[in-house]
Amino acid sequence: MWVLLSCFSMMKERIPSFSTSCHQNESIRFSRGPIVTNKEFAKKLEERTRKFASRVIEISKKLPPSPEGNIIKDQFTKAGTSIGANYREANRARSQRDFKHKMHLCETECAETQYWFEVIGDSHLLPWSEIAADYEECCQLLGIFTSANAKIA
């Protein structure tokens, strides 16, 4: 929970008009409908992380082709696309230990992606307004993986 709150406060600092009720990517969010099973949740989260990876790639394409931009582009793309890949592998783990390891990788890669979002915005490689919704999604994914890892520890 603290991860999400720190993300929201950080976004309010960077974008004065940012609101915690801002949801531009409603198609990837879970509805507040009926309770879903673990299997349904896993399937939806796999889809959500895959869509997030696609958006990370789209953002990477917009980064400037400077030496600095290329380094950040590579790191950002690797971290942002590996979240979904690791989560898919976690769902197909052969042991509880392997599952825990993959889930921790998801959390680590999410935190790294969040860091690269902040570098991109703070160094003005892209305007915050252009990456804000995806940064928020990254914060939410990080909150999900942090919470899940605390429960399976």
CNS distance restraints for C-alpha pairs under 8 A (distance, minus, plus):
assign (resid   1 and name CA) (resid   5 and name CA) 6.46 0.50 0.50
assign (resid   1 and name CA) (resid 143 and name CA) 6.34 0.50 0.50
assign (resid   1 and name CA) (resid 147 and name CA) 7.78 0.50 0.50
assign (resid   2 and name CA) (resid   6 and name CA) 6.06 0.50 0.50
assign (resid   3 and name CA) (resid   7 and name CA) 6.25 0.50 0.50
assign (resid   3 and name CA) (resid 139 and name CA) 6.91 0.50 0.50
assign (resid   3 and name CA) (resid 142 and name CA) 7.27 0.50 0.50
assign (resid   3 and name CA) (resid 143 and name CA) 5.79 0.50 0.50
assign (resid   4 and name CA) (resid   8 and name CA) 6.22 0.50 0.50
assign (resid   4 and name CA) (resid 139 and name CA) 5.74 0.50 0.50
assign (resid   4 and name CA) (resid 140 and name CA) 6.19 0.50 0.50
assign (resid   4 and name CA) (resid 142 and name CA) 7.96 0.50 0.50
assign (resid   4 and name CA) (resid 143 and name CA) 6.01 0.50 0.50
assign (resid   5 and name CA) (resid   9 and name CA) 6.22 0.50 0.50
assign (resid   6 and name CA) (resid  10 and name CA) 6.05 0.50 0.50
assign (resid   7 and name CA) (resid  11 and name CA) 6.17 0.50 0.50
assign (resid   7 and name CA) (resid 136 and name CA) 7.07 0.50 0.50
assign (resid   7 and name CA) (resid 139 and name CA) 5.98 0.50 0.50
assign (resid   8 and name CA) (resid  12 and name CA) 6.26 0.50 0.50
assign (resid   8 and name CA) (resid  20 and name CA) 6.40 0.50 0.50
assign (resid   8 and name CA) (resid 136 and name CA) 7.52 0.50 0.50
assign (resid   9 and name CA) (resid  13 and name CA) 6.41 0.50 0.50
assign (resid  10 and name CA) (resid  14 and name CA) 6.45 0.50 0.50
assign (resid  11 and name CA) (resid  15 and name CA) 5.81 0.50 0.50
assign (resid  11 and name CA) (resid  18 and name CA) 6.44 0.50 0.50
assign (resid  11 and name CA) (resid 132 and name CA) 7.35 0.50 0.50
assign (resid  12 and name CA) (resid  16 and name CA) 5.50 0.50 0.50
assign (resid  12 and name CA) (resid  17 and name CA) 7.25 0.50 0.50
assign (resid  12 and name CA) (resid  18 and name CA) 5.41 0.50 0.50
assign (resid  12 and name CA) (resid  19 and name CA) 7.14 0.50 0.50
assign (resid  14 and name CA) (resid 128 and name CA) 7.07 0.50 0.50
assign (resid  15 and name CA) (resid 128 and name CA) 6.93 0.50 0.50
assign (resid  15 and name CA) (resid 129 and name CA) 7.03 0.50 0.50
assign (resid  18 and name CA) (resid  22 and name CA) 7.03 0.50 0.50
assign (resid  22 and name CA) (resid 133 and name CA) 7.95 0.50 0.50
assign (resid  23 and name CA) (resid 133 and name CA) 7.22 0.50 0.50
assign (resid  24 and name CA) (resid 133 and name CA) 6.38 0.50 0.50
assign (resid  25 and name CA) (resid  29 and name CA) 7.10 0.50 0.50
assign (resid  25 and name CA) (resid 133 and name CA) 7.08 0.50 0.50
assign (resid  28 and name CA) (resid  48 and name CA) 5.64 0.50 0.50
assign (resid  28 and name CA) (resid  51 and name CA) 7.51 0.50 0.50
assign (resid  29 and name CA) (resid  48 and name CA) 7.57 0.50 0.50
assign (resid  30 and name CA) (resid  44 and name CA) 7.84 0.50 0.50
assign (resid  36 and name CA) (resid  40 and name CA) 5.88 0.50 0.50
assign (resid  36 and name CA) (resid  41 and name CA) 6.14 0.50 0.50
assign (resid  37 and name CA) (resid  41 and name CA) 6.09 0.50 0.50
assign (resid  38 and name CA) (resid  42 and name CA) 6.03 0.50 0.50
assign (resid  39 and name CA) (resid  43 and name CA) 6.23 0.50 0.50
assign (resid  40 and name CA) (resid  44 and name CA) 6.20 0.50 0.50
assign (resid  41 and name CA) (resid  45 and name CA) 6.02 0.50 0.50
assign (resid  42 and name CA) (resid  46 and name CA) 6.04 0.50 0.50
assign (resid  42 and name CA) (resid  91 and name CA) 7.50 0.50 0.50
assign (resid  43 and name CA) (resid  47 and name CA) 6.34 0.50 0.50
assign (resid  44 and name CA) (resid  48 and name CA) 6.06 0.50 0.50
assign (resid  45 and name CA) (resid  49 and name CA) 6.05 0.50 0.50
assign (resid  46 and name CA) (resid  50 and name CA) 6.14 0.50 0.50
assign (resid  46 and name CA) (resid  84 and name CA) 6.25 0.50 0.50
assign (resid  46 and name CA) (resid  87 and name CA) 6.78 0.50 0.50
assign (resid  46 and name CA) (resid  88 and name CA) 6.34 0.50 0.50
assign (resid  47 and name CA) (resid  51 and name CA) 6.19 0.50 0.50
assign (resid  48 and name CA) (resid  52 and name CA) 6.16 0.50 0.50
assign (resid  49 and name CA) (resid  53 and name CA) 6.15 0.50 0.50
assign (resid  49 and name CA) (resid  83 and name CA) 6.64 0.50 0.50
assign (resid  49 and name CA) (resid  84 and name CA) 4.62 0.50 0.50
assign (resid  50 and name CA) (resid  54 and name CA) 6.41 0.50 0.50
assign (resid  50 and name CA) (resid  81 and name CA) 7.68 0.50 0.50
assign (resid  50 and name CA) (resid  84 and name CA) 5.44 0.50 0.50
assign (resid  50 and name CA) (resid  85 and name CA) 7.94 0.50 0.50
assign (resid  51 and name CA) (resid  55 and name CA) 6.37 0.50 0.50
assign (resid  52 and name CA) (resid  56 and name CA) 6.22 0.50 0.50
assign (resid  52 and name CA) (resid  80 and name CA) 7.61 0.50 0.50
assign (resid  52 and name CA) (resid  81 and name CA) 7.73 0.50 0.50
assign (resid  52 and name CA) (resid 134 and name CA) 7.59 0.50 0.50
assign (resid  52 and name CA) (resid 137 and name CA) 7.77 0.50 0.50
assign (resid  53 and name CA) (resid  57 and name CA) 6.34 0.50 0.50
assign (resid  53 and name CA) (resid  80 and name CA) 5.70 0.50 0.50
assign (resid  53 and name CA) (resid  81 and name CA) 4.47 0.50 0.50
assign (resid  53 and name CA) (resid  82 and name CA) 7.76 0.50 0.50
assign (resid  53 and name CA) (resid  83 and name CA) 7.67 0.50 0.50
assign (resid  53 and name CA) (resid  84 and name CA) 6.95 0.50 0.50
assign (resid  54 and name CA) (resid  58 and name CA) 6.39 0.50 0.50
assign (resid  54 and name CA) (resid  81 and name CA) 7.57 0.50 0.50
assign (resid  55 and name CA) (resid  59 and name CA) 6.19 0.50 0.50
assign (resid  55 and name CA) (resid 134 and name CA) 7.57 0.50 0.50
assign (resid  56 and name CA) (resid  60 and name CA) 6.10 0.50 0.50
assign (resid  56 and name CA) (resid  76 and name CA) 7.63 0.50 0.50
assign (resid  56 and name CA) (resid  77 and name CA) 6.26 0.50 0.50
assign (resid  56 and name CA) (resid  80 and name CA) 6.00 0.50 0.50
assign (resid  56 and name CA) (resid  81 and name CA) 7.04 0.50 0.50
assign (resid  57 and name CA) (resid  61 and name CA) 6.33 0.50 0.50
assign (resid  57 and name CA) (resid  77 and name CA) 6.14 0.50 0.50
assign (resid  57 and name CA) (resid  81 and name CA) 7.76 0.50 0.50
assign (resid  58 and name CA) (resid  62 and name CA) 6.83 0.50 0.50
assign (resid  59 and name CA) (resid  63 and name CA) 6.83 0.50 0.50
assign (resid  59 and name CA) (resid 131 and name CA) 7.73 0.50 0.50
assign (resid  60 and name CA) (resid  73 and name CA) 5.38 0.50 0.50
assign (resid  60 and name CA) (resid  76 and name CA) 7.39 0.50 0.50
assign (resid  60 and name CA) (resid  77 and name CA) 6.52 0.50 0.50
assign (resid  62 and name CA) (resid 126 and name CA) 7.77 0.50 0.50
assign (resid  63 and name CA) (resid  69 and name CA) 5.96 0.50 0.50
assign (resid  63 and name CA) (resid  70 and name CA) 7.70 0.50 0.50
assign (resid  63 and name CA) (resid  73 and name CA) 6.69 0.50 0.50
assign (resid  63 and name CA) (resid 125 and name CA) 6.36 0.50 0.50
assign (resid  63 and name CA) (resid 126 and name CA) 6.95 0.50 0.50
assign (resid  64 and name CA) (resid  69 and name CA) 5.35 0.50 0.50
assign (resid  64 and name CA) (resid  70 and name CA) 7.41 0.50 0.50
assign (resid  64 and name CA) (resid 125 and name CA) 6.96 0.50 0.50
assign (resid  65 and name CA) (resid  69 and name CA) 5.67 0.50 0.50
assign (resid  65 and name CA) (resid  70 and name CA) 5.83 0.50 0.50
assign (resid  66 and name CA) (resid  70 and name CA) 6.00 0.50 0.50
assign (resid  67 and name CA) (resid  71 and name CA) 6.42 0.50 0.50
assign (resid  68 and name CA) (resid  72 and name CA) 6.28 0.50 0.50
assign (resid  69 and name CA) (resid  73 and name CA) 5.84 0.50 0.50
assign (resid  69 and name CA) (resid 125 and name CA) 7.52 0.50 0.50
assign (resid  70 and name CA) (resid  74 and name CA) 6.17 0.50 0.50
assign (resid  71 and name CA) (resid  75 and name CA) 6.37 0.50 0.50
assign (resid  72 and name CA) (resid  76 and name CA) 5.79 0.50 0.50
assign (resid  72 and name CA) (resid 116 and name CA) 7.18 0.50 0.50
assign (resid  72 and name CA) (resid 120 and name CA) 7.86 0.50 0.50
assign (resid  73 and name CA) (resid  77 and name CA) 5.90 0.50 0.50
assign (resid  74 and name CA) (resid  78 and name CA) 6.09 0.50 0.50
assign (resid  75 and name CA) (resid  79 and name CA) 6.16 0.50 0.50
assign (resid  75 and name CA) (resid 116 and name CA) 7.72 0.50 0.50
assign (resid  76 and name CA) (resid  80 and name CA) 5.88 0.50 0.50
assign (resid  76 and name CA) (resid 112 and name CA) 7.88 0.50 0.50
assign (resid  76 and name CA) (resid 113 and name CA) 5.88 0.50 0.50
assign (resid  76 and name CA) (resid 116 and name CA) 5.70 0.50 0.50
assign (resid  76 and name CA) (resid 117 and name CA) 7.73 0.50 0.50
assign (resid  77 and name CA) (resid  81 and name CA) 5.90 0.50 0.50
assign (resid  78 and name CA) (resid  82 and name CA) 6.05 0.50 0.50
assign (resid  79 and name CA) (resid  83 and name CA) 6.79 0.50 0.50
assign (resid  79 and name CA) (resid 109 and name CA) 5.13 0.50 0.50
assign (resid  79 and name CA) (resid 110 and name CA) 7.08 0.50 0.50
assign (resid  79 and name CA) (resid 112 and name CA) 6.34 0.50 0.50
assign (resid  79 and name CA) (resid 113 and name CA) 5.48 0.50 0.50
assign (resid  80 and name CA) (resid 109 and name CA) 6.81 0.50 0.50
assign (resid  80 and name CA) (resid 110 and name CA) 6.84 0.50 0.50
assign (resid  80 and name CA) (resid 113 and name CA) 5.35 0.50 0.50
assign (resid  81 and name CA) (resid  85 and name CA) 6.89 0.50 0.50
assign (resid  82 and name CA) (resid  86 and name CA) 5.87 0.50 0.50
assign (resid  82 and name CA) (resid 106 and name CA) 7.53 0.50 0.50
assign (resid  82 and name CA) (resid 109 and name CA) 6.81 0.50 0.50
assign (resid  83 and name CA) (resid  87 and name CA) 6.16 0.50 0.50
assign (resid  83 and name CA) (resid 105 and name CA) 7.59 0.50 0.50
assign (resid  83 and name CA) (resid 106 and name CA) 4.89 0.50 0.50
assign (resid  83 and name CA) (resid 107 and name CA) 7.76 0.50 0.50
assign (resid  83 and name CA) (resid 109 and name CA) 5.85 0.50 0.50
assign (resid  83 and name CA) (resid 110 and name CA) 6.33 0.50 0.50
assign (resid  84 and name CA) (resid  88 and name CA) 6.07 0.50 0.50
assign (resid  84 and name CA) (resid 106 and name CA) 7.55 0.50 0.50
assign (resid  85 and name CA) (resid  89 and name CA) 6.27 0.50 0.50
assign (resid  86 and name CA) (resid  90 and name CA) 6.05 0.50 0.50
assign (resid  86 and name CA) (resid 102 and name CA) 5.70 0.50 0.50
assign (resid  86 and name CA) (resid 103 and name CA) 7.18 0.50 0.50
assign (resid  86 and name CA) (resid 105 and name CA) 6.70 0.50 0.50
assign (resid  86 and name CA) (resid 106 and name CA) 5.88 0.50 0.50
assign (resid  87 and name CA) (resid  91 and name CA) 6.33 0.50 0.50
assign (resid  87 and name CA) (resid 102 and name CA) 6.66 0.50 0.50
assign (resid  87 and name CA) (resid 103 and name CA) 6.42 0.50 0.50
assign (resid  87 and name CA) (resid 106 and name CA) 6.23 0.50 0.50
assign (resid  88 and name CA) (resid  92 and name CA) 6.60 0.50 0.50
assign (resid  89 and name CA) (resid  93 and name CA) 6.06 0.50 0.50
assign (resid  89 and name CA) (resid 102 and name CA) 6.87 0.50 0.50
assign (resid  90 and name CA) (resid  98 and name CA) 7.14 0.50 0.50
assign (resid  90 and name CA) (resid  99 and name CA) 4.77 0.50 0.50
assign (resid  90 and name CA) (resid 100 and name CA) 7.57 0.50 0.50
assign (resid  90 and name CA) (resid 101 and name CA) 7.93 0.50 0.50
assign (resid  90 and name CA) (resid 102 and name CA) 5.04 0.50 0.50
assign (resid  90 and name CA) (resid 103 and name CA) 6.15 0.50 0.50
assign (resid  91 and name CA) (resid  99 and name CA) 7.10 0.50 0.50
assign (resid  92 and name CA) (resid  99 and name CA) 7.94 0.50 0.50
assign (resid  93 and name CA) (resid  98 and name CA) 5.66 0.50 0.50
assign (resid  93 and name CA) (resid  99 and name CA) 5.19 0.50 0.50
assign (resid  94 and name CA) (resid  98 and name CA) 6.50 0.50 0.50
assign (resid  94 and name CA) (resid  99 and name CA) 7.51 0.50 0.50
assign (resid  95 and name CA) (resid  99 and name CA) 6.24 0.50 0.50
assign (resid  96 and name CA) (resid 100 and name CA) 6.21 0.50 0.50
assign (resid  97 and name CA) (resid 101 and name CA) 6.21 0.50 0.50
assign (resid  98 and name CA) (resid 102 and name CA) 6.21 0.50 0.50
assign (resid  99 and name CA) (resid 103 and name CA) 6.14 0.50 0.50
assign (resid 100 and name CA) (resid 104 and name CA) 6.17 0.50 0.50
assign (resid 100 and name CA) (resid 149 and name CA) 7.34 0.50 0.50
assign (resid 100 and name CA) (resid 152 and name CA) 7.09 0.50 0.50
assign (resid 100 and name CA) (resid 153 and name CA) 7.61 0.50 0.50
assign (resid 101 and name CA) (resid 105 and name CA) 6.32 0.50 0.50
assign (resid 102 and name CA) (resid 106 and name CA) 6.35 0.50 0.50
assign (resid 103 and name CA) (resid 107 and name CA) 6.50 0.50 0.50
assign (resid 103 and name CA) (resid 145 and name CA) 6.92 0.50 0.50
assign (resid 103 and name CA) (resid 149 and name CA) 6.70 0.50 0.50
assign (resid 104 and name CA) (resid 108 and name CA) 6.17 0.50 0.50
assign (resid 104 and name CA) (resid 145 and name CA) 7.64 0.50 0.50
assign (resid 104 and name CA) (resid 149 and name CA) 6.62 0.50 0.50
assign (resid 105 and name CA) (resid 109 and name CA) 6.01 0.50 0.50
assign (resid 106 and name CA) (resid 110 and name CA) 6.03 0.50 0.50
assign (resid 106 and name CA) (resid 145 and name CA) 6.74 0.50 0.50
assign (resid 107 and name CA) (resid 111 and name CA) 6.23 0.50 0.50
assign (resid 107 and name CA) (resid 142 and name CA) 5.88 0.50 0.50
assign (resid 107 and name CA) (resid 145 and name CA) 5.28 0.50 0.50
assign (resid 107 and name CA) (resid 146 and name CA) 6.11 0.50 0.50
assign (resid 108 and name CA) (resid 112 and name CA) 6.27 0.50 0.50
assign (resid 109 and name CA) (resid 113 and name CA) 6.06 0.50 0.50
assign (resid 110 and name CA) (resid 114 and name CA) 6.16 0.50 0.50
assign (resid 110 and name CA) (resid 138 and name CA) 6.54 0.50 0.50
assign (resid 110 and name CA) (resid 139 and name CA) 7.95 0.50 0.50
assign (resid 110 and name CA) (resid 141 and name CA) 7.07 0.50 0.50
assign (resid 110 and name CA) (resid 142 and name CA) 5.49 0.50 0.50
assign (resid 111 and name CA) (resid 115 and name CA) 6.29 0.50 0.50
assign (resid 111 and name CA) (resid 142 and name CA) 6.54 0.50 0.50
assign (resid 112 and name CA) (resid 116 and name CA) 6.36 0.50 0.50
assign (resid 113 and name CA) (resid 117 and name CA) 6.22 0.50 0.50
assign (resid 113 and name CA) (resid 138 and name CA) 7.37 0.50 0.50
assign (resid 114 and name CA) (resid 118 and name CA) 6.38 0.50 0.50
assign (resid 114 and name CA) (resid 135 and name CA) 6.69 0.50 0.50
assign (resid 114 and name CA) (resid 138 and name CA) 6.23 0.50 0.50
assign (resid 114 and name CA) (resid 139 and name CA) 6.99 0.50 0.50
assign (resid 115 and name CA) (resid 119 and name CA) 6.32 0.50 0.50
assign (resid 116 and name CA) (resid 120 and name CA) 6.03 0.50 0.50
assign (resid 117 and name CA) (resid 121 and name CA) 6.18 0.50 0.50
assign (resid 117 and name CA) (resid 131 and name CA) 7.54 0.50 0.50
assign (resid 117 and name CA) (resid 135 and name CA) 6.41 0.50 0.50
assign (resid 118 and name CA) (resid 122 and name CA) 5.80 0.50 0.50
assign (resid 119 and name CA) (resid 123 and name CA) 5.81 0.50 0.50
assign (resid 120 and name CA) (resid 124 and name CA) 6.16 0.50 0.50
assign (resid 120 and name CA) (resid 125 and name CA) 5.24 0.50 0.50
assign (resid 120 and name CA) (resid 126 and name CA) 6.16 0.50 0.50
assign (resid 121 and name CA) (resid 125 and name CA) 6.34 0.50 0.50
assign (resid 121 and name CA) (resid 126 and name CA) 5.84 0.50 0.50
assign (resid 121 and name CA) (resid 127 and name CA) 5.96 0.50 0.50
assign (resid 121 and name CA) (resid 128 and name CA) 5.16 0.50 0.50
assign (resid 121 and name CA) (resid 131 and name CA) 7.65 0.50 0.50
assign (resid 124 and name CA) (resid 128 and name CA) 7.86 0.50 0.50
assign (resid 126 and name CA) (resid 130 and name CA) 6.83 0.50 0.50
assign (resid 126 and name CA) (resid 131 and name CA) 7.44 0.50 0.50
assign (resid 127 and name CA) (resid 131 and name CA) 6.95 0.50 0.50
assign (resid 128 and name CA) (resid 132 and name CA) 5.55 0.50 0.50
assign (resid 131 and name CA) (resid 135 and name CA) 6.03 0.50 0.50
assign (resid 132 and name CA) (resid 136 and name CA) 6.13 0.50 0.50
assign (resid 133 and name CA) (resid 137 and name CA) 6.29 0.50 0.50
assign (resid 134 and name CA) (resid 138 and name CA) 6.15 0.50 0.50
assign (resid 135 and name CA) (resid 139 and name CA) 6.27 0.50 0.50
assign (resid 136 and name CA) (resid 140 and name CA) 6.29 0.50 0.50
assign (resid 137 and name CA) (resid 141 and name CA) 6.16 0.50 0.50
assign (resid 138 and name CA) (resid 142 and name CA) 6.06 0.50 0.50
assign (resid 139 and name CA) (resid 143 and name CA) 6.19 0.50 0.50
assign (resid 140 and name CA) (resid 144 and name CA) 6.27 0.50 0.50
assign (resid 141 and name CA) (resid 145 and name CA) 6.25 0.50 0.50
assign (resid 142 and name CA) (resid 146 and name CA) 5.90 0.50 0.50
assign (resid 143 and name CA) (resid 147 and name CA) 5.99 0.50 0.50
assign (resid 144 and name CA) (resid 148 and name CA) 6.09 0.50 0.50
assign (resid 145 and name CA) (resid 149 and name CA) 5.95 0.50 0.50
assign (resid 146 and name CA) (resid 150 and name CA) 6.23 0.50 0.50
assign (resid 147 and name CA) (resid 151 and name CA) 6.47 0.50 0.50
assign (resid 148 and name CA) (resid 152 and name CA) 6.36 0.50 0.50
assign (resid 149 and name CA) (resid 153 and name CA) 5.94 0.50 0.50
